């Protein structure tokens, strides 16, 4: 029977309360987890700044810098979408008219979706990309609160993250500290790879999408390429959303050539290849894990946990595999030590 020492009760209670807090506040936990993951990636830079200024000033500068980058990207995106609002409005209205036309049938073109399903997708896309101002106003309190949670988490971990890590490790048994330290290092490498690869793929999407939209011949080449890159930068959307929408627009126009270009070159090459091959390979190389397993972790995480799964999915896979590797390495060391002891005894007798 397992007995719990009295000095273990505070740690157990803390773990239980943490799990309860995650369950109760799961709707905002994605912001906490994303803020924590970004803080882990940027903490080395915070340490460098802390050598030249007070820690709280460095934490404030880092947090404001991240906020500035987010605001700049948001303003640039809003400006680009506003400048091309007529193109977006035309695209969505054309698709809407095509769906509302009783003479058209998506199933006739091999699309395995009913008009109701496509209309729902169109309405969501319209709210996100055309009527984005109304959507922002409607969800402004929620957006502001989630932003506060994200940046507050970021700031507090910059300021107290190292202290919190030290306190947690101090309560861990000495025998486990070696494993916790290795898992901590792997976590940092994994998160760094996830964010760097995400940005790199979004930039790659922009440049390789330009020839596709030039070949399509609808004009607004740079805007469409930016549209695809912007969708790719948001993990739960992906550049495939842009190509599906523009492909539906080509289908509504009766442009079979455009549909084929967007499907084979846009959807399969520009969208799927980076997701299926480039991302898993780059992250897998960083943490030395098979790309197929990494692909399962990335996609499975997003499907099951949403935005937080973009980080948690591959991270959980990496931690599980690393733990297994440490276990097998320890067993090999024990077996080797046991064999050496047996040989030494045999030599004595």
C-alpha positions, 0 to 999 in steps of 0.5 A: 500500500502506498503511503503519503508522507505529511510533507507531500500533502502541500505538493499534492494539493497544489497539483490538484488545485492546478488541475481544477483551475485548468478545468474551470478556466479552460476557455482562456487556458489557450492564452495562458499556454500560448503566453507561457510557451512564448515566454519560454522561447524568449526568456534567454533574450530577457536574461541578456537584457536583465544584465543591462537593466532591472528585471522588471524593466526588461520584462516590461520592455519584452512584453511591450515589444511583443505587443508592438509586433502583434499590433503592427501585424494587426494594423498591416493586415487590417490595412491590406484587407481594407484596401482590398475589401472590394475584391473580398466582397465580390468574391464572397457575393459571387460564391453566395449567389452561386450557392443560392442559385437553384440551378447549381449543385456542388455535388455535380462538381464532386464537392462532398458538401451540401449547399447548407454546409457550404453556406455555413462555411461561407457565412463564417468566412464572411464574418472573418474576412469581409465583415471583420470590423463588425466581428471585432466589435461584437467580440471586442470584450472577449478579445481584450480579455484574452489579450490581457491574459496572454500578455499578463502571463507573458510578463509574469513569466518573464519576471518570475519564471526563473524563480518559479522554475527553481522553486518547483525543481527544489521540491522534486526528489534528487533522483528525478532532477536529472530527468526534469532538467533534460525534459526542460531543455527539450521543451525549450528546443521544441517550442523554439522550433514550433514558433520559428517553423510557423513563421518560416512556413508563413513567409514561404507560403507567401512567396510560393503562392505568388506564381500560383496566383499569377498563373491564375490570372485574377489580378491582386496577386500580392494580396491573394498571396498575403491572404494565403500567408496570413491564413497559414500564420494562424494554425487553426485556419491554415493556407488551405482555407484561402485556396478553398475560398478562392477555388470556390470563387473560380468554381462559381465563375465557371473557371475550370482551369482556375479550379484545377490550378488552385487545387493542384498547385495551390491546395496540394503544393503550396498548402499541403506540402509544407504542412505534411512534409516541411513542418514535421521534418524541420521540427522533427530534425530539431528534436530528433523525432520521426517526421510522421510521428511529429505530423500526428502530434501537430495535426492531432493537437490542433484537432483535439485542443484547438489553438493550444494544441498547436503547441501542446500536440507536438510538445506532448509527443516530444516529451513522451518519446524523450521520457521513453528514451531516457527510460531505455537508456537508464535500463541499458546503463543498469544492464551494462553495470550489472554485467560488469559487476558479474564479470568482476565477480567471476574474475575474482572467483 
